[in-house]
Amino acid sequence: MTVSTKWQANASRIRRPVSEPQKLKLRDVDIVVLDDRCKGCGICIEFCPKKVLEQGVKLNLRGVYVPRIKDLVSCVGCGLCEELCPDFAIFLVDKKKGS
């Protein structure tokens, strides 16, 4: 038995996620961007695993384009954007239950 046939024989036993990855959410959140704190570095846009943010078209007081939310539904609430922001210009707020 060659390596490729062994792999094909074991392919049916590979574990699969319980649900589809796009439906997994860590927490249900709203994204808040403090426009005037943002320096336009783009770290939040670049490192978002679900590509929820994009470059905005609005200038802030510093004269830079601040990020805007492209697709909030895709956000899984990982908080990577707020952890990596050097100016604390972006943060997540948990959505209220029942509202």
VOPA-16809 format. One record per atom (N, C-alpha, C, CB): residue in one letter; chain; atom name; x, y, z. Coordinates in nm, 4 decimals. Glycine has a CB too. Example, Ala and Ser with C-alpha at 12.3 -4.5 7.8 and 13.67 -1.06 7.14 Angstrom:
% residues 2
- residuo_cadena_atomo_xx_yy_zz
- a_A_N_1.3190_-0.5690_0.7800
- a_A_CA_1.2300_-0.4500_0.7800
- a_A_C_1.3200_-0.3300_0.7800
- a_A_CB_1.1308_-0.4473_0.9046
- s_A_N_1.2850_-0.2250_0.7080
- s_A_CA_1.3670_-0.1060_0.7140
- s_A_C_1.2900_0.0030_0.7870
- s_A_CB_1.4084_-0.0598_0.5725
***
This chain:
% residues 99
- residuo_cadena_atomo_xx_yy_zz
- m_A_N_0.0855_-0.1187_0.0000
- m_A_CA_0.0000_0.0000_0.0000
- m_A_C_0.0892_0.1239_0.0000
- m_A_CB_-0.0968_0.0005_0.1235
- t_A_N_0.0672_0.2135_-0.0952
- t_A_CA_0.1479_0.3354_-0.1039
- t_A_C_0.0952_0.4404_-0.0059
- t_A_CB_0.1472_0.3912_-0.2486
- v_A_N_0.1729_0.5453_0.0080
- v_A_CA_0.1358_0.6527_0.1007
- v_A_C_0.0045_0.7182_0.0574
- v_A_CB_0.2481_0.7585_0.1088
- s_A_N_-0.0128_0.7422_-0.0711
- s_A_CA_-0.1345_0.8088_-0.1172
- s_A_C_-0.2583_0.7221_-0.0954
- s_A_CB_-0.1219_0.8448_-0.2646
- t_A_N_-0.2471_0.5926_-0.1123
- t_A_CA_-0.3631_0.5065_-0.0881
- t_A_C_-0.3926_0.4943_0.0603
- t_A_CB_-0.3403_0.3679_-0.1480
- k_A_N_-0.2889_0.4980_0.1444
- k_A_CA_-0.3119_0.4981_0.2899
- k_A_C_-0.3873_0.6245_0.3302
- k_A_CB_-0.1770_0.4884_0.3677
- w_A_N_-0.3470_0.7382_0.2718
- w_A_CA_-0.4132_0.8638_0.3039
- w_A_C_-0.5587_0.8606_0.2602
- w_A_CB_-0.3406_0.9811_0.2381
- q_A_N_-0.5844_0.8088_0.1415
- q_A_CA_-0.7212_0.8000_0.0920
- q_A_C_-0.8050_0.7071_0.1783
- q_A_CB_-0.7223_0.7524_-0.0525
- a_A_N_-0.7463_0.5999_0.2293
- a_A_CA_-0.8189_0.5074_0.3152
- a_A_C_-0.8532_0.5723_0.4488
- a_A_CB_-0.7372_0.3805_0.3378
- n_A_N_-0.7649_0.6599_0.4987
- n_A_CA_-0.7877_0.7257_0.6280
- n_A_C_-0.8680_0.8549_0.6152
- n_A_CB_-0.6550_0.7555_0.6947
- a_A_N_-0.8897_0.9031_0.4938
- a_A_CA_-0.9593_1.0308_0.4734
- a_A_C_-1.1017_1.0288_0.5268
- a_A_CB_-0.9614_1.0658_0.3261
- s_A_N_-1.1650_0.9137_0.5234
- s_A_CA_-1.3029_0.9061_0.5720
- s_A_C_-1.3103_0.9136_0.7243
- s_A_CB_-1.3685_0.7775_0.5235
- r_A_N_-1.1983_0.8915_0.7921
- r_A_CA_-1.1978_0.8939_0.9385
- r_A_C_-1.1491_1.0262_0.9963
- r_A_CB_-1.1119_0.7823_0.9907
- i_A_N_-1.1218_1.1237_0.9115
- i_A_CA_-1.0747_1.2539_0.9587
- i_A_C_-1.1883_1.3245_1.0302
- i_A_CB_-1.0214_1.3404_0.8413
- r_A_N_-1.1562_1.3834_1.1447
- r_A_CA_-1.2583_1.4545_1.2221
- r_A_C_-1.2976_1.5830_1.1529
- r_A_CB_-1.2085_1.4842_1.3636
- r_A_N_-1.4220_1.6156_1.1609
- r_A_CA_-1.4763_1.7372_1.1025
- r_A_C_-1.5371_1.8218_1.2162
- r_A_CB_-1.5836_1.7039_0.9916
- p_A_N_-1.5415_1.9548_1.1985
- p_A_CA_-1.6042_2.0383_1.3014
- p_A_C_-1.7528_2.0051_1.3167
- p_A_CB_-1.5869_2.1873_1.2671
- v_A_N_-1.8051_2.0300_1.4370
- v_A_CA_-1.9450_2.0037_1.4649
- v_A_C_-2.0344_2.0917_1.3787
- v_A_CB_-1.9751_2.0260_1.6129
- s_A_N_-1.9966_2.2176_1.3617
- s_A_CA_-2.0727_2.3074_1.2753
- s_A_C_-1.9766_2.3746_1.1784
- s_A_CB_-2.1510_2.4133_1.3587
- e_A_N_-2.0304_2.4404_1.0798
- e_A_CA_-1.9477_2.5083_0.9816
- e_A_C_-1.8719_2.6230_1.0476
- e_A_CB_-2.0334_2.5600_0.8649
- p_A_N_-1.7463_2.6473_1.0087
- p_A_CA_-1.6645_2.7495_1.0739
- p_A_C_-1.7260_2.8884_1.0751
- p_A_CB_-1.5328_2.7564_1.0074
- q_A_N_-1.7958_2.9300_0.9698
- q_A_CA_-1.8511_3.0644_0.9658
- q_A_C_-1.9653_3.0831_1.0641
- q_A_CB_-1.8982_3.0963_0.8269
- k_A_N_-2.0186_2.9768_1.1199
- k_A_CA_-2.1285_2.9887_1.2152
- k_A_C_-2.0798_2.9873_1.3600
- k_A_CB_-2.2280_2.8763_1.1936
- l_A_N_-1.9521_2.9583_1.3816
- l_A_CA_-1.8976_2.9568_1.5163
- l_A_C_-1.8730_3.0997_1.5630
- l_A_CB_-1.7674_2.8741_1.5221
- k_A_N_-1.9247_3.1351_1.6797
- k_A_CA_-1.9048_3.2676_1.7368
- k_A_C_-1.8557_3.2536_1.8790
- k_A_CB_-2.0347_3.3506_1.7319
- l_A_N_-1.7528_3.3275_1.9125
- l_A_CA_-1.7037_3.3284_2.0495
- l_A_C_-1.7963_3.4116_2.1374
- l_A_CB_-1.5599_3.3829_2.0555
- r_A_N_-1.8400_3.5247_2.0840
- r_A_CA_-1.9360_3.6101_2.1528
- r_A_C_-1.9990_3.7040_2.0512
- r_A_CB_-1.8684_3.6900_2.2680
- d_A_N_-2.1182_3.7492_2.0827
- d_A_CA_-2.1933_3.8375_1.9941
- d_A_C_-2.1625_3.9815_2.0344
- d_A_CB_-2.3477_3.8082_2.0008
- v_A_N_-2.0985_4.0561_1.9447
- v_A_CA_-2.0479_4.1888_1.9809
- v_A_C_-2.0819_4.2942_1.8757
- v_A_CB_-1.8972_4.1833_2.0010
- d_A_N_-2.0703_4.4182_1.9191
- d_A_CA_-2.0688_4.5340_1.8300
- d_A_C_-1.9266_4.5890_1.8317
- d_A_CB_-2.1746_4.6438_1.8738
- i_A_N_-1.8806_4.6392_1.7188
- i_A_CA_-1.7464_4.6962_1.7090
- i_A_C_-1.7575_4.8480_1.7174
- i_A_CB_-1.6757_4.6524_1.5765
- v_A_N_-1.6781_4.9076_1.8046
- v_A_CA_-1.6772_5.0530_1.8206
- v_A_C_-1.5384_5.1036_1.7825
- v_A_CB_-1.7147_5.0951_1.9678
- v_A_N_-1.5346_5.1987_1.6898
- v_A_CA_-1.4090_5.2616_1.6484
- v_A_C_-1.4127_5.4068_1.6923
- v_A_CB_-1.3869_5.2500_1.4936
- l_A_N_-1.3153_5.4470_1.7737
- l_A_CA_-1.3018_5.5866_1.8156
- l_A_C_-1.2205_5.6586_1.7079
- l_A_CB_-1.2328_5.5987_1.9581
- d_A_N_-1.2902_5.7262_1.6193
- d_A_CA_-1.2282_5.7844_1.5007
- d_A_C_-1.1091_5.8749_1.5312
- d_A_CB_-1.3304_5.8620_1.4246
- d_A_N_-1.1223_5.9616_1.6298
- d_A_CA_-1.0181_6.0604_1.6553
- d_A_C_-0.8949_6.0021_1.7242
- d_A_CB_-1.0739_6.1716_1.7390
- r_A_N_-0.9044_5.8812_1.7779
- r_A_CA_-0.7877_5.8152_1.8363
- r_A_C_-0.7063_5.7390_1.7322
- r_A_CB_-0.8314_5.7204_1.9465
- c_A_N_-0.7706_5.7005_1.6240
- c_A_CA_-0.7074_5.6153_1.5229
- c_A_C_-0.5967_5.6897_1.4491
- c_A_CB_-0.8117_5.5647_1.4230
- k_A_N_-0.4819_5.6240_1.4306
- k_A_CA_-0.3735_5.6843_1.3536
- k_A_C_-0.3599_5.6223_1.2151
- k_A_CB_-0.2429_5.6707_1.4287
- g_A_N_-0.4523_5.5329_1.1795
- g_A_CA_-0.4560_5.4770_1.0452
- g_A_C_-0.3489_5.3754_1.0140
- g_A_CB_-0.4466_5.5846_0.9486
- c_A_N_-0.3009_5.3035_1.1142
- c_A_CA_-0.1930_5.2064_1.0911
- c_A_C_-0.2410_5.0834_1.0134
- c_A_CB_-0.1333_5.1625_1.2245
- g_A_N_-0.3698_5.0494_1.0243
- g_A_CA_-0.4250_4.9365_0.9496
- g_A_C_-0.4016_4.8005_1.0103
- g_A_CB_-0.3698_4.9366_0.8154
- i_A_N_-0.3496_4.7955_1.1324
- i_A_CA_-0.3235_4.6667_1.1971
- i_A_C_-0.4537_4.5889_1.2168
- i_A_CB_-0.2529_4.6877_1.3329
- c_A_N_-0.5576_4.6573_1.2580
- c_A_CA_-0.6856_4.5895_1.2817
- c_A_C_-0.7410_4.5307_1.1522
- c_A_CB_-0.7876_4.6871_1.3432
- i_A_N_-0.7245_4.6008_1.0425
- i_A_CA_-0.7729_4.5535_0.9127
- i_A_C_-0.6911_4.4333_0.8663
- i_A_CB_-0.7667_4.6666_0.8077
- e_A_N_-0.5605_4.4431_0.8803
- e_A_CA_-0.4709_4.3388_0.8305
- e_A_C_-0.4823_4.2076_0.9069
- e_A_CB_-0.3293_4.3871_0.8363
- f_A_N_-0.4979_4.2148_1.0383
- f_A_CA_-0.4933_4.0941_1.1183
- f_A_C_-0.6290_4.0358_1.1562
- f_A_CB_-0.4178_4.1212_1.2401
- c_A_N_-0.7375_4.0969_1.1125
- c_A_CA_-0.8699_4.0409_1.1408
- c_A_C_-0.8844_3.9080_1.0671
- c_A_CB_-0.9833_4.1401_1.0989
- p_A_N_-0.9077_3.7980_1.1396
- p_A_CA_-0.9154_3.6673_1.0737
- p_A_C_-1.0355_3.6511_0.9823
- p_A_CB_-0.9184_3.5597_1.1766
- k_A_N_-1.1403_3.7278_1.0034
- k_A_CA_-1.2613_3.7180_0.9209
- k_A_C_-1.2784_3.8358_0.8251
- k_A_CB_-1.3830_3.7080_1.0101
- k_A_N_-1.1797_3.9255_0.8215
- k_A_CA_-1.1826_4.0417_0.7317
- k_A_C_-1.3106_4.1234_0.7471
- k_A_CB_-1.1682_3.9963_0.5871
- v_A_N_-1.3419_4.1552_0.8724
- v_A_CA_-1.4628_4.2307_0.9049
- v_A_C_-1.4438_4.3799_0.8786
- v_A_CB_-1.5020_4.2078_1.0511
- l_A_N_-1.3217_4.4288_0.8893
- l_A_CA_-1.2933_4.5716_0.8743
- l_A_C_-1.2308_4.6019_0.7391
- l_A_CB_-1.2011_4.6193_0.9859
- e_A_N_-1.2513_4.7262_0.6939
- e_A_CA_-1.1878_4.7725_0.5711
- e_A_C_-1.1505_4.9193_0.5875
- e_A_CB_-1.2814_4.7522_0.4483
- q_A_N_-1.0653_4.9688_0.4962
- q_A_CA_-1.0248_5.1084_0.4993
- q_A_C_-1.1455_5.1969_0.4737
- q_A_CB_-0.9141_5.1360_0.3958
- g_A_N_-1.1669_5.2944_0.5591
- g_A_CA_-1.2810_5.3837_0.5454
- g_A_C_-1.2552_5.4956_0.4461
- g_A_CB_-1.3169_5.4420_0.6792
- v_A_N_-1.3560_5.5772_0.4257
- v_A_CA_-1.3444_5.6915_0.3349
- v_A_C_-1.3524_5.8236_0.4105
- v_A_CB_-1.4537_5.6860_0.2282
- k_A_N_-1.3680_5.8153_0.5422
- k_A_CA_-1.3827_5.9343_0.6261
- k_A_C_-1.2493_5.9664_0.6941
- k_A_CB_-1.4946_5.9135_0.7322
- l_A_N_-1.2084_6.0945_0.6849
- l_A_CA_-1.0861_6.1392_0.7518
- l_A_C_-1.1164_6.1786_0.8956
- l_A_CB_-1.0223_6.2574_0.6762
- n_A_N_-1.0201_6.1525_0.9843
- n_A_CA_-1.0361_6.1970_1.1230
- n_A_C_-0.9549_6.3248_1.1458
- n_A_CB_-0.9918_6.0855_1.2224
- l_A_N_-0.9431_6.3672_1.2710
- l_A_CA_-0.8698_6.4904_1.3028
- l_A_C_-0.7219_6.4812_1.2689
- l_A_CB_-0.8853_6.5234_1.4494
- r_A_N_-0.6664_6.3603_1.2706
- r_A_CA_-0.5249_6.3404_1.2378
- r_A_C_-0.5007_6.3388_1.0870
- r_A_CB_-0.4748_6.2102_1.2993
- g_A_N_-0.6076_6.3367_1.0101
- g_A_CA_-0.5936_6.3363_0.8651
- g_A_C_-0.5704_6.1989_0.8056
- g_A_CB_-0.4824_6.4251_0.8261
- v_A_N_-0.6167_6.0955_0.8746
- v_A_CA_-0.6016_5.9587_0.8237
- v_A_C_-0.7399_5.8960_0.8054
- v_A_CB_-0.5142_5.8722_0.9205
- y_A_N_-0.7453_5.7976_0.7195
- y_A_CA_-0.8694_5.7247_0.6968
- y_A_C_-0.8839_5.6167_0.8028
- y_A_CB_-0.8727_5.6630_0.5545
- v_A_N_-0.9922_5.6227_0.8756
- v_A_CA_-1.0147_5.5267_0.9838
- v_A_C_-1.0857_5.4024_0.9293
- v_A_CB_-1.0978_5.5912_1.0981
- p_A_N_-1.0643_5.2891_0.9935
- p_A_CA_-1.1305_5.1671_0.9463
- p_A_C_-1.2812_5.1738_0.9679
- p_A_CB_-1.0732_5.0445_1.0176
- r_A_N_-1.3525_5.1030_0.8842
- r_A_CA_-1.4972_5.0932_0.9012
- r_A_C_-1.5364_4.9468_0.8943
- r_A_CB_-1.5730_5.1764_0.7933
- i_A_N_-1.6539_4.9175_0.9443
- i_A_CA_-1.7025_4.7795_0.9511
- i_A_C_-1.7598_4.7420_0.8152
- i_A_CB_-1.8101_4.7622_1.0639
- k_A_N_-1.7034_4.6361_0.7573
- k_A_CA_-1.7470_4.5897_0.6266
- k_A_C_-1.8569_4.4854_0.6400
- k_A_CB_-1.6292_4.5325_0.5483
- d_A_N_-1.8407_4.3929_0.7370
- d_A_CA_-1.9346_4.2812_0.7501
- d_A_C_-1.9404_4.2359_0.8954
- d_A_CB_-1.8936_4.1630_0.6579
- l_A_N_-2.0265_4.2999_0.9749
- l_A_CA_-2.0367_4.2687_1.1174
- l_A_C_-2.0864_4.1269_1.1429
- l_A_CB_-2.1287_4.3674_1.1852
- v_A_N_-2.1655_4.0727_1.0518
- v_A_CA_-2.2195_3.9375_1.0690
- v_A_C_-2.1068_3.8343_1.0727
- v_A_CB_-2.3185_3.9040_0.9554
- s_A_N_-1.9976_3.8595_1.0001
- s_A_CA_-1.8851_3.7657_0.9961
- s_A_C_-1.7987_3.7700_1.1219
- s_A_CB_-1.7992_3.7945_0.8757
- c_A_N_-1.8133_3.8732_1.2021
- c_A_CA_-1.7307_3.8881_1.3225
- c_A_C_-1.7616_3.7764_1.4217
- c_A_CB_-1.7541_4.0262_1.3883
- v_A_N_-1.6557_3.7094_1.4688
- v_A_CA_-1.6729_3.6021_1.5666
- v_A_C_-1.6476_3.6502_1.7090
- v_A_CB_-1.5798_3.4864_1.5342
- g_A_N_-1.6084_3.7760_1.7251
- g_A_CA_-1.5865_3.8325_1.8581
- g_A_C_-1.4566_3.7895_1.9222
- g_A_CB_-1.6987_3.7952_1.9473
- c_A_N_-1.3535_3.7638_1.8428
- c_A_CA_-1.2256_3.7165_1.8979
- c_A_C_-1.1514_3.8251_1.9744
- c_A_CB_-1.1372_3.6640_1.7865
- g_A_N_-1.1730_3.9521_1.9387
- g_A_CA_-1.1090_4.0630_2.0091
- g_A_C_-0.9672_4.0916_1.9652
- g_A_CB_-1.1092_4.0360_2.1539
- l_A_N_-0.9237_4.0305_1.8568
- l_A_CA_-0.7878_4.0517_1.8090
- l_A_C_-0.7647_4.1969_1.7691
- l_A_CB_-0.7585_3.9601_1.6913
- c_A_N_-0.8647_4.2604_1.7097
- c_A_CA_-0.8510_4.4005_1.6688
- c_A_C_-0.8241_4.4906_1.7890
- c_A_CB_-0.9773_4.4473_1.5953
- e_A_N_-0.8975_4.4715_1.8975
- e_A_CA_-0.8783_4.5578_2.0139
- e_A_C_-0.7497_4.5258_2.0889
- e_A_CB_-0.9965_4.5453_2.1077
- e_A_N_-0.7054_4.4020_2.0827
- e_A_CA_-0.5795_4.3650_2.1491
- e_A_C_-0.4585_4.4221_2.0753
- e_A_CB_-0.5672_4.2122_2.1587
- l_A_N_-0.4654_4.4296_1.9429
- l_A_CA_-0.3510_4.4736_1.8636
- l_A_C_-0.3460_4.6240_1.8387
- l_A_CB_-0.3519_4.4031_1.7330
- c_A_N_-0.4552_4.6936_1.8603
- c_A_CA_-0.4582_4.8378_1.8329
- c_A_C_-0.3642_4.9124_1.9285
- c_A_CB_-0.6030_4.8927_1.8458
- p_A_N_-0.2620_4.9796_1.8743
- p_A_CA_-0.1666_5.0489_1.9624
- p_A_C_-0.2238_5.1734_2.0292
- p_A_CB_-0.0446_5.0873_1.8840
- d_A_N_-0.3329_5.2275_1.9763
- d_A_CA_-0.3912_5.3505_2.0316
- d_A_C_-0.5228_5.3278_2.1043
- d_A_CB_-0.4126_5.4504_1.9217
- f_A_N_-0.5619_5.2022_2.1228
- f_A_CA_-0.6883_5.1683_2.1895
- f_A_C_-0.8059_5.2396_2.1227
- f_A_CB_-0.6820_5.2055_2.3391
- a_A_N_-0.8035_5.2446_1.9896
- a_A_CA_-0.9054_5.3164_1.9147
- a_A_C_-1.0218_5.2272_1.8736
- a_A_CB_-0.8442_5.3790_1.7927
- i_A_N_-1.0118_5.0983_1.8990
- i_A_CA_-1.1181_5.0059_1.8606
- i_A_C_-1.1436_4.9106_1.9766
- i_A_CB_-1.0810_4.9275_1.7306
- f_A_N_-1.2708_4.8847_2.0031
- f_A_CA_-1.3043_4.7886_2.1073
- f_A_C_-1.4369_4.7222_2.0771
- f_A_CB_-1.3089_4.8563_2.2443
- l_A_N_-1.4603_4.6130_2.1446
- l_A_CA_-1.5829_4.5341_2.1254
- l_A_C_-1.6739_4.5514_2.2445
- l_A_CB_-1.5506_4.3845_2.1042
- v_A_N_-1.8032_4.5610_2.2182
- v_A_CA_-1.9049_4.5734_2.3227
- v_A_C_-2.0011_4.4570_2.3048
- v_A_CB_-1.9804_4.7126_2.3158
- d_A_N_-2.0203_4.3796_2.4105
- d_A_CA_-2.1132_4.2670_2.4047
- d_A_C_-2.2549_4.3175_2.3818
- d_A_CB_-2.1062_4.1834_2.5339
- k_A_N_-2.3253_4.2511_2.2906
- k_A_CA_-2.4642_4.2868_2.2659
- k_A_C_-2.5487_4.2375_2.3815
- k_A_CB_-2.5143_4.2280_2.1320
- k_A_N_-2.6501_4.3137_2.4144
- k_A_CA_-2.7400_4.2786_2.5238
- k_A_C_-2.8278_4.1627_2.4829
- k_A_CB_-2.8258_4.3987_2.5652
- k_A_N_-2.8514_4.0738_2.5743
- k_A_CA_-2.9449_3.9649_2.5499
- k_A_C_-3.0870_4.0188_2.5604
- k_A_CB_-2.9222_3.8481_2.6500
- g_A_N_-3.1712_3.9845_2.4642
- g_A_CA_-3.3112_4.0243_2.4675
- g_A_C_-3.3392_4.1631_2.4145
- g_A_CB_-3.3606_4.0156_2.6049
- s_A_N_-3.2388_4.2284_2.3533
- s_A_CA_-3.2679_4.3609_2.2962
- s_A_C_-3.2698_4.3554_2.1462
- s_A_CB_-3.1657_4.4639_2.3426
***
